[in-house]
Amino acid sequence: MTFWALEPAMKKIKVGISACLLGQAVRFNGSHKNSPFCSQVLAEWFEFVPICPEVEIGMGIPREPIRLVNEKGQIRVKNVTDHSRDYTDQLRALADQKAPELTDLCGYIFMQKSPSCGVFRVKVYNENGMPETNPAMGAFAHQLQQHRPLLPMEEAGRLNDIRLRENFIIRVFANHDWQQNVAADPQPKNLVAFHTRYKFLLQAHSEVHYRQLGQLVAEAGVRPMDEVMAEYFGLFTACLTHVAKINNHVNVLLHMLGFLKSKLPSEVKMSIIKLIERYKEQKIHLIVPITMLKHYVEIYQIEYLLNQKYLSPYPYELGLRNSL
């Protein structure tokens, strides 16, 4: 098995997205929020499913703006100037309607700050129009999350942070791998194979979760498979949600180097160790020691490492580890 690659005939991965992020002029003022990273870079790998909840429930373009309002302890979506115009139930109903149509999504990119689509820290106002301390989640995004709690969700604005960007992309490709190779054929051997190729990636994100997942895999074929799979994927998702830290990467790199120590000349081994140390000191990017390791893994055909998603969790062309 070789490192990750998208074959020409392979379908792109389906990912939901706020329509304005693809340049569609659907915002309240008739504008868009085109994200070049989404529309130009990720579009090479993802088949985007664009949705503008506000347009789909019949609000026009342009339209009066809306906001989240705390009404007697309940977060509602209301017209900014006329609170009698409440769109909360319509947005929730749309998410209920869309959820069965979106079961094959492997991720979702939302527009930040939006009262319908925002995922993190959307501003909430009180009934007098004053901002409150506690933020909330957009009504459509929140309702969709109730249907797909394990779906990787992120905001376009947060994707400007390289670590959050890489973390989201990893989760999308892993979600796709799970759907294609485990959920589609739920057998113990497929779960074991999936866990095996993600071992080092899981360790980089959370050693605690990694060990718990290993214990779960050991129960495949003993406990009911549907129970084990549901518990496994929930914990797997929680593990990858943790952004991998530098020290975790260092530990994984050194562990992988151990598989090569009997084959590498001492001077080569030392040069790789020095690269890992320089990465730990943040003097070089993660891609440098990984590229060196991959080079020798391929030369010596270390099958166990060739299969590890840690070395290629997503297409090389995305270049995410060039900045980590």
Backbone bond lengths (Angstrom), bond angles and torsions (degrees), N, CA, C in turn:
res aa  C-N    CA-C-N  psi(-1)  N-CA   C-N-CA  omega(-1)  CA-C   N-CA-C  phi
1 M - - - 1.473 - - 1.533 109.65 -
2 T 1.321 115.97 136.65 1.454 119.99 -178.89 1.520 110.21 -101.14
3 F 1.334 115.09 175.74 1.458 119.73 179.90 1.520 110.40 -66.47
4 W 1.349 114.49 163.99 1.461 122.00 -172.14 1.521 111.74 -52.81
5 A 1.331 115.10 135.88 1.460 120.52 175.31 1.517 108.48 -155.79
6 L 1.320 116.83 145.02 1.450 122.06 176.35 1.514 107.54 -96.50
7 E 1.321 115.87 112.87 1.456 119.62 -179.44 1.531 109.24 -67.57
8 P 1.340 117.00 150.18 1.463 120.21 -178.01 1.526 113.58 -55.31
9 A 1.340 116.54 -35.56 1.459 120.49 -176.52 1.534 112.32 -84.92
10 M 1.329 117.18 -8.71 1.457 120.67 -176.88 1.523 110.52 -73.95
11 K 1.321 115.69 137.51 1.451 120.13 179.03 1.527 110.23 -69.69
12 K 1.316 114.88 148.63 1.456 119.46 175.09 1.526 109.57 -68.10
13 I 1.316 115.24 158.05 1.457 121.66 -179.16 1.526 109.00 -80.95
14 K 1.323 116.65 130.52 1.460 120.71 -178.91 1.528 111.05 -79.06
15 V 1.326 114.97 127.49 1.465 122.01 -180.00 1.525 108.54 -137.00
16 G 1.326 117.04 130.28 1.452 120.91 175.82 1.518 110.51 -74.73
17 I 1.329 116.80 154.84 1.461 119.67 -179.79 1.522 109.81 -157.45
18 S 1.318 116.30 146.15 1.461 120.56 171.84 1.530 107.98 -64.72
19 A 1.327 116.32 126.95 1.468 121.23 -171.56 1.525 113.02 -57.28
20 C 1.334 118.07 -32.77 1.473 120.17 -178.05 1.520 111.80 -63.71
21 L 1.351 116.93 -24.21 1.461 120.64 -178.46 1.526 112.65 -73.78
22 L 1.328 116.39 -14.09 1.466 120.56 176.20 1.520 111.46 -99.75
23 G 1.325 115.83 12.44 1.461 119.59 176.94 1.513 114.64 91.04
24 Q 1.324 117.82 5.37 1.456 120.10 178.17 1.536 109.03 -75.73
25 A 1.316 116.75 129.66 1.471 122.11 -176.19 1.526 110.05 -81.13
26 V 1.334 115.36 74.42 1.465 120.56 -174.78 1.522 112.98 -118.74
27 R 1.327 118.43 4.04 1.448 119.98 -178.12 1.534 110.93 -72.74
28 F 1.317 114.90 167.19 1.467 120.04 -173.88 1.529 112.71 -57.08
29 N 1.328 116.89 -29.92 1.461 120.77 -178.74 1.532 112.97 -99.53
30 G 1.330 115.61 11.76 1.466 120.32 177.97 1.514 114.33 82.57
31 S 1.330 117.14 9.61 1.466 121.01 -179.92 1.529 110.37 -101.55
32 H 1.328 115.42 -171.77 1.464 120.80 176.69 1.528 107.99 -135.61
33 K 1.316 116.14 177.17 1.466 122.46 177.29 1.525 108.60 -133.43
34 N 1.337 115.22 51.96 1.456 119.49 -174.94 1.530 112.17 -51.32
35 S 1.335 115.57 129.25 1.464 122.15 176.61 1.520 108.45 -105.95
36 P 1.335 118.56 107.07 1.468 120.22 179.83 1.528 112.82 -56.31
37 F 1.344 116.66 -35.35 1.466 119.03 179.51 1.523 110.14 -61.48
38 C 1.327 116.68 -39.51 1.464 119.95 179.58 1.530 111.48 -76.98
39 S 1.334 116.32 -51.66 1.461 120.40 -171.57 1.524 113.99 -75.38
40 Q 1.334 116.64 -23.53 1.462 118.92 -177.36 1.526 113.27 -110.91
41 V 1.340 117.18 -39.78 1.466 120.08 -176.04 1.529 111.64 -90.61
42 L 1.315 116.21 -59.97 1.464 119.41 -176.43 1.529 112.73 -67.11
43 A 1.316 117.22 -25.95 1.463 120.74 -179.94 1.527 112.27 -62.08
44 E 1.337 116.99 -18.92 1.467 120.51 176.24 1.521 110.99 -68.49
45 W 1.341 116.27 -24.44 1.460 121.00 -173.87 1.521 113.30 -118.25
46 F 1.331 115.54 -24.73 1.461 120.05 -176.92 1.525 111.19 -108.59
47 E 1.315 115.63 141.29 1.464 121.82 168.27 1.525 106.18 -94.70
48 F 1.306 116.68 101.27 1.456 120.14 -174.99 1.527 111.78 -75.91
49 V 1.323 114.91 140.54 1.461 122.71 174.35 1.531 106.08 -112.28
50 P 1.337 117.60 95.65 1.472 120.44 -174.88 1.526 113.04 -80.26
51 I 1.316 115.83 135.32 1.459 121.65 178.18 1.524 108.57 -139.43
52 C 1.327 116.55 133.29 1.459 121.69 168.42 1.525 106.07 -116.53
53 P 1.322 118.27 100.08 1.468 121.00 -175.27 1.530 113.07 -56.81
54 E 1.322 117.39 -38.11 1.463 120.19 -176.90 1.528 111.45 -65.93
55 V 1.331 116.59 -39.36 1.460 120.15 177.05 1.526 109.89 -69.87
56 E 1.325 116.49 -39.84 1.464 119.73 -175.31 1.520 113.38 -69.33
57 I 1.327 117.88 -21.88 1.466 118.50 175.93 1.528 111.23 -91.23
58 G 1.330 116.81 6.75 1.451 120.35 172.38 1.507 116.24 100.99
59 M 1.329 118.18 6.34 1.458 119.51 176.37 1.531 108.28 -75.35
60 G 1.295 117.68 140.12 1.459 121.07 -173.17 1.513 113.94 -80.09
61 I 1.339 114.78 178.59 1.475 122.60 174.80 1.522 106.68 -131.06
62 P 1.310 119.15 117.47 1.474 127.08 -5.95 1.531 110.59 -72.59
63 R 1.335 116.62 173.45 1.451 122.47 -178.43 1.516 109.28 -150.42
64 E 1.284 116.01 164.35 1.459 119.15 177.28 1.519 109.10 -71.63
65 P 1.330 118.18 143.74 1.473 120.79 -177.56 1.522 112.10 -69.93
66 I 1.327 114.15 158.20 1.464 121.86 178.62 1.521 108.98 -124.57
67 R 1.334 116.49 164.83 1.458 121.15 177.85 1.515 109.02 -151.58
68 L 1.356 115.09 165.01 1.459 120.63 174.34 1.519 108.41 -83.30
69 V 1.341 115.84 131.59 1.458 121.55 -178.94 1.527 109.43 -126.65
70 N 1.316 115.39 131.01 1.467 120.92 175.71 1.527 107.61 -83.54
71 E 1.317 114.82 105.39 1.465 120.96 -178.68 1.523 109.35 -110.16
72 K 1.319 115.29 99.49 1.465 121.93 179.05 1.530 111.38 54.79
73 G 1.340 115.66 43.77 1.455 120.65 176.31 1.518 114.92 88.22
74 Q 1.325 118.25 -3.37 1.458 122.28 177.81 1.521 109.85 -111.54
75 I 1.324 116.77 134.61 1.465 121.17 178.86 1.522 108.82 -85.59
76 R 1.329 114.83 118.85 1.465 120.89 -178.61 1.528 109.80 -120.11
77 V 1.322 116.59 158.34 1.462 122.27 176.38 1.520 107.46 -105.24
78 K 1.318 116.01 114.73 1.460 119.74 -173.64 1.524 112.35 -130.49
79 N 1.314 114.18 157.50 1.458 120.92 172.09 1.525 108.59 -61.62
80 V 1.326 117.14 137.58 1.457 121.02 -174.79 1.529 112.12 -59.83
81 T 1.324 117.42 -41.51 1.463 120.37 -175.46 1.520 114.00 -98.06
82 D 1.329 117.30 -19.79 1.461 120.91 -177.20 1.533 109.05 -131.02
83 H 1.327 117.12 94.83 1.463 121.13 -175.75 1.529 113.62 -68.94
84 S 1.309 117.67 -8.51 1.469 118.91 176.40 1.521 110.97 -73.65
85 R 1.317 115.97 -15.79 1.476 120.33 178.26 1.531 108.27 -94.55
86 D 1.320 113.98 100.21 1.469 122.67 -173.15 1.531 109.32 -112.29
87 Y 1.338 116.11 125.78 1.470 120.45 -176.10 1.536 112.92 -110.96
88 T 1.315 117.05 7.05 1.464 121.52 -174.11 1.522 112.58 -57.27
89 D 1.320 116.33 -53.68 1.466 120.01 -175.11 1.520 111.94 -64.47
90 Q 1.340 116.51 -35.63 1.459 119.44 178.20 1.522 111.84 -65.64
91 L 1.327 116.55 -41.50 1.463 120.50 179.79 1.524 111.10 -67.39
92 R 1.321 116.72 -40.10 1.465 120.13 177.04 1.519 111.22 -65.52
93 A 1.324 116.48 -41.50 1.469 120.55 179.73 1.521 110.93 -64.12
94 L 1.343 115.97 -37.00 1.464 119.38 177.97 1.525 110.30 -62.67
95 A 1.343 117.24 -43.52 1.467 120.95 177.91 1.526 110.47 -61.48
96 D 1.339 116.96 -40.75 1.472 120.77 177.20 1.524 110.88 -61.48
97 Q 1.325 115.39 -39.06 1.462 120.82 -179.23 1.522 111.72 -71.17
98 K 1.343 115.98 -39.86 1.463 120.77 -175.86 1.530 112.66 -76.37
99 A 1.316 117.21 -31.04 1.475 120.83 -172.60 1.526 113.50 -50.15
100 P 1.350 119.80 -48.39 1.473 119.36 -179.95 1.525 113.38 -64.00
101 E 1.350 116.33 -23.12 1.461 120.16 -179.89 1.530 112.02 -83.72
102 L 1.341 116.01 -12.23 1.463 120.45 -173.03 1.522 112.93 -114.12
103 T 1.316 117.06 24.04 1.470 120.17 -176.72 1.520 112.86 -67.73
104 D 1.345 116.97 -20.17 1.467 119.32 -178.80 1.529 112.39 -94.18
105 L 1.337 117.99 5.52 1.463 119.76 175.71 1.523 110.04 -68.74
106 C 1.326 115.52 144.02 1.469 120.89 176.89 1.532 111.44 -111.38
107 G 1.320 116.58 2.84 1.451 120.82 178.44 1.515 109.30 179.76
108 Y 1.336 115.72 171.98 1.466 119.99 179.55 1.524 108.07 -151.72
109 I 1.350 116.24 131.07 1.462 122.22 176.96 1.523 108.14 -111.62
110 F 1.326 116.11 117.94 1.460 121.88 -176.80 1.524 111.59 -105.50
111 M 1.334 114.51 159.16 1.462 121.36 173.96 1.516 109.44 -79.46
112 Q 1.321 116.82 126.54 1.461 121.36 -178.29 1.526 112.23 -68.24
113 K 1.320 116.26 153.80 1.469 125.84 175.34 1.522 113.86 69.30
114 S 1.302 117.67 -2.99 1.464 120.58 -175.75 1.528 111.32 -75.74
115 P 1.343 119.17 133.81 1.471 121.22 177.87 1.524 113.23 -69.35
116 S 1.320 116.28 -12.37 1.467 119.11 174.48 1.525 111.29 -103.65
117 C 1.330 117.73 -38.31 1.466 121.37 -171.76 1.533 115.72 -111.07
118 G 1.307 119.53 -13.81 1.465 119.75 -176.28 1.516 112.83 -61.24
119 V 1.318 116.38 141.39 1.467 121.55 -178.98 1.527 111.25 -103.99
120 F 1.319 116.54 -39.32 1.456 120.59 -175.46 1.536 111.29 -120.77
121 R 1.304 115.60 129.02 1.456 122.76 168.27 1.530 114.42 53.82
122 V 1.329 116.28 49.99 1.463 120.31 173.54 1.532 107.83 -78.30
123 K 1.320 116.92 131.75 1.462 121.72 -175.44 1.524 111.50 -64.31
124 V 1.321 115.61 137.35 1.467 122.85 178.05 1.532 108.34 -116.89
125 Y 1.332 115.79 140.58 1.459 121.64 179.39 1.525 109.81 -115.62
126 N 1.339 116.21 155.58 1.457 118.53 173.07 1.526 108.57 -87.45
127 E 1.317 116.35 177.36 1.462 120.30 -174.15 1.523 112.97 -67.50
128 N 1.320 116.65 -15.18 1.465 120.76 177.78 1.523 112.48 -91.70
129 G 1.337 115.91 0.94 1.457 119.90 177.34 1.507 115.40 90.84
130 M 1.344 116.75 6.42 1.458 119.97 179.33 1.537 110.14 -92.21
131 P 1.342 117.77 139.52 1.476 119.97 178.96 1.523 111.53 -66.97
132 E 1.330 115.55 143.15 1.456 121.63 178.46 1.523 110.11 -99.48
133 T 1.326 115.26 167.83 1.468 120.56 -177.01 1.516 112.35 -75.46
134 N 1.330 117.09 -42.08 1.463 120.77 -174.13 1.524 111.64 -88.72
135 P 1.335 117.85 121.14 1.463 121.09 177.17 1.535 110.20 -77.92
136 A 1.313 115.68 176.29 1.471 120.62 179.26 1.533 108.82 -143.67
137 M 1.310 115.17 -167.36 1.460 122.44 -178.81 1.524 108.06 -115.16
138 G 1.322 117.80 146.09 1.456 121.46 177.96 1.526 111.02 -58.22
139 A 1.328 116.83 146.75 1.467 121.52 -171.79 1.532 113.30 -62.10
140 F 1.325 117.39 -44.79 1.465 120.18 -179.77 1.524 110.84 -67.14
141 A 1.326 116.42 -46.82 1.472 121.00 -179.39 1.527 110.59 -61.04
142 H 1.319 116.65 -42.92 1.466 120.62 -178.89 1.523 111.03 -63.73
143 Q 1.329 116.54 -43.48 1.466 119.46 -178.66 1.527 110.99 -68.48
144 L 1.322 117.49 -36.68 1.462 120.39 177.51 1.523 110.35 -66.43
145 Q 1.329 116.41 -36.37 1.460 120.43 178.05 1.526 111.92 -63.59
146 Q 1.323 117.25 -30.02 1.458 120.32 176.91 1.525 110.92 -63.78
147 H 1.326 116.18 -33.93 1.465 121.36 178.43 1.524 112.41 -81.14
148 R 1.338 116.76 -35.33 1.472 121.59 -176.28 1.533 109.81 -127.63
149 P 1.333 117.51 68.26 1.471 119.52 -175.84 1.521 114.84 -64.28
150 L 1.329 118.08 -20.86 1.460 120.70 -178.20 1.531 112.73 -99.83
151 L 1.330 116.95 2.40 1.467 120.40 179.68 1.524 109.63 -72.93
152 P 1.334 118.53 127.47 1.472 120.24 176.18 1.531 110.21 -60.31
153 M 1.319 115.70 121.79 1.461 121.11 179.01 1.524 109.13 -124.71
154 E 1.330 115.56 138.37 1.452 120.30 179.29 1.520 109.43 -149.05
155 E 1.325 115.63 161.21 1.456 121.37 176.26 1.521 109.58 -102.41
156 A 1.333 115.70 146.25 1.463 120.01 -179.14 1.523 111.74 -58.59
157 G 1.320 117.60 -39.65 1.455 120.64 -179.14 1.508 113.01 -62.28
158 R 1.325 117.05 -39.46 1.455 121.39 -179.35 1.526 111.68 -71.07
159 L 1.324 117.54 -19.15 1.462 120.32 178.28 1.520 112.32 -70.53
160 N 1.323 116.88 -7.58 1.476 119.86 173.54 1.525 111.34 -72.84
161 D 1.320 116.37 -19.06 1.467 121.60 174.59 1.528 107.25 -83.41
162 I 1.327 117.13 116.70 1.468 120.66 -171.96 1.526 112.87 -60.26
163 R 1.337 117.55 -35.01 1.467 119.77 -179.24 1.521 111.14 -71.70
164 L 1.344 116.99 -39.89 1.463 119.84 176.39 1.525 110.14 -68.64
165 R 1.330 116.27 -36.23 1.465 120.68 178.60 1.527 110.44 -62.23
166 E 1.326 116.17 -49.35 1.463 119.33 -178.75 1.522 110.69 -64.50
167 N 1.334 117.00 -40.29 1.455 120.79 -179.53 1.533 111.11 -60.65
168 F 1.322 116.76 -43.58 1.465 120.50 179.43 1.518 111.17 -64.84
169 I 1.323 117.31 -45.58 1.468 120.91 -178.51 1.530 110.58 -62.52
170 I 1.328 117.03 -40.56 1.460 120.87 176.67 1.517 110.11 -58.07
171 R 1.338 116.35 -46.00 1.462 120.31 -177.27 1.528 112.06 -65.97
172 V 1.319 117.40 -35.83 1.467 120.56 178.81 1.532 110.53 -65.03
173 F 1.329 116.53 -47.97 1.469 119.45 -178.72 1.531 111.22 -67.75
174 A 1.319 117.20 -35.34 1.472 120.24 177.22 1.518 110.66 -68.28
175 N 1.326 116.74 -38.95 1.461 121.05 177.87 1.523 110.10 -61.84
176 H 1.317 116.07 -41.88 1.462 120.79 178.45 1.528 110.85 -64.09
177 D 1.323 116.34 -43.27 1.465 121.45 178.13 1.528 109.93 -58.76
178 W 1.328 116.09 -44.94 1.475 120.48 179.62 1.531 111.38 -60.97
179 Q 1.323 116.37 -46.94 1.464 120.22 -178.32 1.525 111.54 -62.31
180 Q 1.342 115.66 -41.40 1.458 120.12 -175.47 1.523 113.40 -76.21
181 N 1.332 117.52 -35.63 1.460 120.04 -168.36 1.524 116.10 -114.80
182 V 1.325 117.38 -10.76 1.463 119.37 177.99 1.524 110.85 -123.44
183 A 1.329 116.86 -56.95 1.461 120.12 -178.73 1.526 111.71 -60.78
184 A 1.339 116.87 -34.79 1.469 120.71 -179.26 1.525 112.27 -74.47
185 D 1.321 117.18 -20.49 1.470 121.62 -179.13 1.526 108.46 -147.20
186 P 1.330 117.18 75.28 1.472 121.76 -171.47 1.528 114.29 -73.66
187 Q 1.313 115.35 83.98 1.459 121.71 176.50 1.530 108.83 -122.03
188 P 1.329 117.64 150.21 1.469 120.16 178.71 1.525 112.81 -52.86
189 K 1.327 117.67 -40.80 1.466 119.96 -177.04 1.532 111.50 -63.80
190 N 1.336 116.57 -34.08 1.461 119.57 179.51 1.523 111.28 -72.76
191 L 1.326 116.69 -36.39 1.463 120.18 176.39 1.521 110.31 -65.95
192 V 1.329 116.36 -42.62 1.468 120.80 179.53 1.525 110.13 -62.41
193 A 1.335 116.61 -44.16 1.467 120.58 -179.50 1.531 110.63 -63.99
194 F 1.320 116.72 -41.34 1.465 121.81 178.78 1.525 110.43 -61.65
195 H 1.323 116.33 -49.02 1.462 120.52 -179.00 1.534 111.21 -63.34
196 T 1.308 116.22 -38.53 1.468 120.74 -178.86 1.521 111.36 -61.06
197 R 1.320 117.11 -44.86 1.468 118.73 -177.58 1.522 113.29 -76.26
198 Y 1.339 117.49 -12.55 1.470 120.38 178.04 1.524 112.89 -103.16
199 K 1.321 118.35 3.61 1.459 121.05 -173.35 1.526 113.45 -53.44
200 F 1.318 117.20 -53.29 1.456 120.00 -175.71 1.533 111.52 -70.75
201 L 1.318 117.13 -33.81 1.457 119.78 177.55 1.533 110.05 -65.58
202 L 1.316 116.43 -41.75 1.468 120.50 177.96 1.525 110.82 -63.29
203 Q 1.321 116.55 -41.63 1.466 120.26 178.82 1.527 111.08 -61.50
204 A 1.324 116.33 -36.05 1.465 119.85 -179.58 1.521 111.93 -67.82
205 H 1.316 116.16 -26.00 1.461 120.14 -177.73 1.526 112.41 -93.35
206 S 1.332 117.60 -39.49 1.467 120.02 179.36 1.524 109.96 -167.07
207 E 1.308 116.00 110.34 1.465 121.41 179.04 1.529 110.53 -61.98
208 V 1.326 117.23 -37.99 1.468 120.97 -178.96 1.522 110.75 -63.35
209 H 1.323 116.29 -49.23 1.464 120.20 179.09 1.528 111.01 -63.04
210 Y 1.317 115.86 -39.08 1.470 120.04 179.93 1.525 111.31 -57.78
211 R 1.317 116.93 -44.59 1.465 120.53 -179.01 1.531 110.81 -67.78
212 Q 1.314 117.12 -39.22 1.464 120.75 178.46 1.528 110.83 -64.51
213 L 1.327 115.88 -38.97 1.460 120.70 179.04 1.524 111.13 -66.06
214 G 1.333 116.05 -37.75 1.465 119.91 177.41 1.518 111.63 -61.76
215 Q 1.323 116.56 -39.39 1.467 121.03 177.73 1.517 110.96 -65.62
216 L 1.329 116.60 -37.28 1.465 120.42 178.91 1.525 111.49 -65.74
217 V 1.327 116.10 -43.42 1.469 120.43 -179.04 1.526 110.37 -60.00
218 A 1.322 116.48 -34.96 1.465 120.76 179.70 1.531 111.56 -64.19
219 E 1.343 116.49 -18.73 1.467 120.37 -179.05 1.518 112.48 -91.72
220 A 1.337 116.98 -5.59 1.468 120.38 177.49 1.521 109.35 -64.29
221 G 1.314 116.42 130.16 1.460 120.82 -177.11 1.513 112.17 92.24
222 V 1.331 117.14 -12.40 1.466 121.96 177.47 1.528 108.99 -105.03
223 R 1.315 116.08 -54.61 1.457 121.73 174.36 1.529 109.87 -86.50
224 P 1.335 118.55 163.57 1.467 120.70 175.85 1.525 110.35 -55.11
225 M 1.325 116.36 133.16 1.459 121.32 -173.30 1.525 112.56 -61.38
226 D 1.329 117.23 -38.35 1.455 119.07 -178.12 1.529 111.41 -65.00
227 E 1.327 116.85 -34.80 1.461 120.90 177.70 1.523 111.05 -67.83
228 V 1.316 115.83 -45.77 1.464 120.75 -179.00 1.523 110.11 -63.47
229 M 1.337 117.38 -43.59 1.467 120.77 -178.50 1.524 111.45 -64.55
230 A 1.329 116.67 -43.38 1.462 120.02 -179.07 1.529 110.41 -63.25
231 E 1.323 116.00 -43.70 1.465 120.39 -179.72 1.525 110.29 -68.42
232 Y 1.332 115.94 -40.82 1.465 120.36 -178.88 1.524 110.99 -62.81
233 F 1.332 117.16 -50.34 1.458 118.81 -174.04 1.526 111.67 -68.65
234 G 1.315 117.30 -31.55 1.461 119.92 175.01 1.514 111.34 -63.54
235 L 1.328 116.16 -43.54 1.468 120.97 -179.95 1.527 110.61 -72.95
236 F 1.326 116.16 -36.90 1.473 121.47 177.48 1.523 109.98 -60.62
237 T 1.334 116.19 -44.99 1.462 121.17 178.94 1.524 110.77 -63.32
238 A 1.328 116.45 -42.94 1.469 120.59 179.06 1.525 110.61 -62.16
239 C 1.317 116.79 -38.13 1.462 121.43 -179.54 1.526 110.72 -63.78
240 L 1.337 117.25 -49.88 1.458 120.24 -176.59 1.527 112.65 -71.71
241 T 1.323 117.48 -17.50 1.456 120.42 176.84 1.527 110.88 -66.52
242 H 1.340 116.83 -27.00 1.459 120.96 174.84 1.528 109.04 -69.90
243 V 1.310 116.87 127.30 1.463 120.42 176.89 1.528 108.95 -72.92
244 A 1.330 116.64 126.47 1.464 121.11 -177.54 1.531 110.97 -62.58
245 K 1.328 116.08 133.96 1.463 121.52 -179.10 1.534 110.77 -95.45
246 I 1.315 115.32 160.12 1.467 120.94 -176.81 1.525 111.47 -57.70
247 N 1.319 118.23 -46.07 1.469 120.96 -178.79 1.523 111.39 -62.73
248 N 1.320 116.74 -34.99 1.469 119.87 177.23 1.524 110.64 -65.02
249 H 1.341 115.78 -42.87 1.464 119.72 177.52 1.530 110.11 -61.26
250 V 1.314 116.62 -42.62 1.466 120.69 -179.71 1.522 110.62 -59.80
251 N 1.317 117.28 -45.77 1.468 121.60 179.65 1.523 111.41 -61.24
252 V 1.328 116.09 -42.07 1.469 120.13 -179.76 1.525 110.43 -67.05
253 L 1.313 116.83 -44.02 1.469 120.31 179.89 1.526 111.64 -60.31
254 L 1.316 116.24 -43.21 1.464 120.03 178.97 1.526 111.15 -66.72
255 H 1.321 116.09 -37.44 1.468 120.55 178.09 1.526 110.44 -63.37
256 M 1.319 115.81 -43.42 1.466 119.80 179.91 1.522 110.86 -67.11
257 L 1.324 116.25 -37.05 1.459 120.02 177.76 1.520 111.13 -59.89
258 G 1.328 116.52 -29.97 1.457 121.09 178.69 1.519 113.11 -59.63
259 F 1.337 117.08 -28.54 1.464 120.60 178.59 1.529 112.01 -72.31
260 L 1.329 115.81 -14.71 1.465 120.33 -176.92 1.525 113.24 -108.08
261 K 1.340 117.38 -7.84 1.469 120.02 -169.20 1.528 113.64 -60.14
262 S 1.334 117.47 -30.96 1.468 119.28 -178.77 1.523 112.22 -79.66
263 K 1.335 117.14 -11.64 1.460 120.78 -176.99 1.529 112.96 -106.15
264 L 1.321 116.65 -28.35 1.462 119.79 -174.41 1.525 112.41 -83.10
265 P 1.328 118.19 141.90 1.472 120.78 169.95 1.530 108.01 -61.32
266 S 1.304 116.88 148.52 1.466 121.32 -175.40 1.527 112.11 -57.33
267 E 1.352 116.39 -37.07 1.466 118.40 -178.16 1.530 111.79 -68.94
268 V 1.329 117.02 -32.53 1.473 120.90 177.30 1.523 109.72 -70.11
269 K 1.313 115.14 -44.01 1.469 119.54 179.07 1.530 110.40 -59.26
270 M 1.324 116.15 -43.11 1.463 119.63 -179.55 1.530 111.45 -66.11
271 S 1.320 116.47 -36.05 1.472 119.28 179.68 1.527 110.42 -66.00
272 I 1.325 117.13 -36.89 1.462 120.12 178.14 1.524 110.23 -69.15
273 I 1.328 116.99 -41.10 1.472 121.04 177.34 1.524 110.35 -60.04
274 K 1.330 116.49 -40.70 1.468 119.82 178.93 1.524 111.32 -64.56
275 L 1.344 116.66 -37.14 1.462 120.18 177.71 1.528 110.33 -64.94
276 I 1.321 115.58 -41.13 1.469 119.68 178.82 1.522 110.29 -63.52
277 E 1.330 115.75 -40.42 1.472 119.48 178.58 1.530 110.90 -65.49
278 R 1.319 117.00 -39.04 1.463 120.11 179.01 1.527 110.72 -67.22
279 Y 1.341 115.84 -35.19 1.468 118.63 174.84 1.525 110.13 -64.58
280 K 1.334 116.82 -42.60 1.468 120.92 179.07 1.526 111.09 -59.25
281 E 1.319 115.91 -35.38 1.471 121.13 178.81 1.532 111.89 -82.30
282 Q 1.345 116.21 1.87 1.463 123.78 179.31 1.525 112.40 61.68
283 K 1.332 115.86 34.77 1.461 121.07 177.39 1.526 111.63 -95.22
284 I 1.329 116.15 -18.71 1.463 121.65 174.92 1.526 108.25 -137.24
285 H 1.322 116.51 165.22 1.461 120.67 -179.28 1.533 111.01 -87.78
286 L 1.316 114.96 160.65 1.471 121.95 -176.07 1.524 112.78 -57.17
287 I 1.333 116.80 -32.50 1.459 120.22 -176.30 1.524 112.32 -59.83
288 V 1.338 117.87 -26.31 1.472 120.77 -174.43 1.533 111.49 -67.95
289 P 1.350 120.34 -57.67 1.468 118.24 178.68 1.527 112.62 -65.73
290 I 1.334 117.17 -31.86 1.465 119.45 179.13 1.527 110.42 -65.51
291 T 1.318 117.05 -42.94 1.467 120.24 179.75 1.529 110.90 -62.64
292 M 1.326 116.41 -40.68 1.461 119.94 178.20 1.530 110.97 -64.09
293 L 1.322 116.23 -44.48 1.465 119.95 178.45 1.532 111.17 -61.68
294 K 1.322 116.45 -46.39 1.465 120.53 -179.37 1.527 110.92 -59.62
295 H 1.312 115.15 -38.28 1.468 119.84 -179.98 1.531 110.88 -56.71
296 Y 1.324 116.64 -47.92 1.467 119.60 -177.82 1.531 112.52 -78.87
297 V 1.299 116.66 -27.14 1.469 119.40 174.31 1.528 109.60 -63.43
298 E 1.325 115.75 -40.07 1.462 119.51 178.84 1.529 111.55 -72.24
299 I 1.316 116.40 -39.21 1.468 119.53 179.77 1.528 110.76 -60.96
300 Y 1.335 115.96 -46.82 1.467 120.31 -176.16 1.527 112.85 -93.48
301 Q 1.359 116.17 1.20 1.455 121.58 176.34 1.541 112.06 49.23
302 I 1.325 115.21 55.34 1.465 120.96 175.76 1.526 106.97 -78.56
303 E 1.328 116.64 95.74 1.462 121.13 -169.58 1.527 113.01 -57.23
304 Y 1.317 116.87 -41.45 1.465 120.11 -178.05 1.526 110.95 -59.56
305 L 1.342 116.58 -37.82 1.456 120.33 179.80 1.533 111.85 -81.49
306 L 1.316 117.37 -31.91 1.461 120.46 176.92 1.520 110.92 -57.98
307 N 1.328 116.32 -32.35 1.459 121.86 -177.50 1.529 113.39 -85.82
308 Q 1.323 117.20 -4.82 1.459 119.35 -174.55 1.537 112.50 -78.55
309 K 1.329 115.57 123.98 1.462 121.31 179.29 1.526 111.78 -65.35
310 Y 1.320 117.31 -22.37 1.461 119.29 -179.88 1.525 111.19 -55.95
311 L 1.316 116.95 -37.80 1.465 120.79 -177.40 1.525 112.26 -74.28
312 S 1.320 117.39 -28.00 1.469 121.22 179.98 1.526 109.86 -149.16
313 P 1.337 118.13 74.68 1.461 120.05 -177.71 1.521 113.64 -77.55
314 Y 1.348 116.49 -12.44 1.462 122.69 -179.33 1.529 106.41 -158.28
315 P 1.331 118.71 170.07 1.465 120.50 -177.32 1.528 112.83 -58.21
316 Y 1.301 115.47 137.52 1.470 122.75 -179.49 1.524 111.27 -57.01
317 E 1.358 115.75 -33.84 1.461 120.56 -175.18 1.534 112.87 -61.45
318 L 1.324 117.76 -22.09 1.460 119.93 179.89 1.541 110.86 -68.27
319 G 1.317 117.13 -23.06 1.457 121.63 171.96 1.518 115.83 60.71
320 L 1.323 118.13 25.73 1.458 120.35 -173.98 1.512 113.42 -67.98
321 R 1.321 117.00 -35.16 1.465 118.81 -177.43 1.531 111.88 -79.81
322 N 1.316 116.73 -1.15 1.459 119.74 176.11 1.530 111.52 -70.86
323 S 1.323 116.20 -14.33 1.474 120.24 -177.25 1.525 112.94 -120.12
324 L 1.346 117.50 2.11 1.470 119.91 -178.58 1.529 111.19 -87.13
